[in-house]
């Protein structure tokens, strides 16, 4: 499997040689083999990893906790990060043969930035449902089905426009190095164990370290 098809810059990976590995973020994918890249002193990555072929592509990573402490903005790299930039931040980089690493699962970093309290969200939803029911009990909403029928054409057009805006936002995020999917009424971004729900105006849900970056992209998106 080639490097380019296995990892991309920004992926979260784990060292398969460790029983309880610390998650790391892919920061660079140099076009070098393990035998051509110096890991430390005069030792190449290949010499430091004799179980892997000398021609293995290498992956340069920074450990998540180190990035959080010294360079949080690099947790969301949109392009390869120059090693000199890592040095300026005081972040140590590590190079591995590609096959020594594996992708982290979606929950690897969940405990490091817990999201909103689900119980609170459920309670709010129930309260809103109760409120809606009480409004209908007044008897003032009997004409609503007729009104809804009259506005169905306009509603359909608005729905189509809304879906197109979501697709435009998704494409804009993709152009800026952020992978996302279209949900029912939002654009959904999954990153480092956190789920973010985006409308075309704001970030609706998700309190992880990338919220500020996503808010910036939503504000800049031409939708």
Buried (B, 14 or more C-beta within 10 A) or exposed (E): EEBEEBBBBBBBBBBEEEEEBEBBBBBBBBEBBBBBBEBEEEEBBBEBBEEBEBEBBBBBBBBBEBBBEBBBEBBBBEEBBEBEBBEEBEBEBBBBBBBBBEEBEBEBBBEBBEBEEEEEEEEEEEEEEEEEEEEEEEEEEEEEEEEEEEEEEEEEEEEEEEEEBBEBBBEBBEEBBBEBEEEEEBBBBEBBBBBBBBBBEEBEBBEBBBBEBBBEBBEEBEB
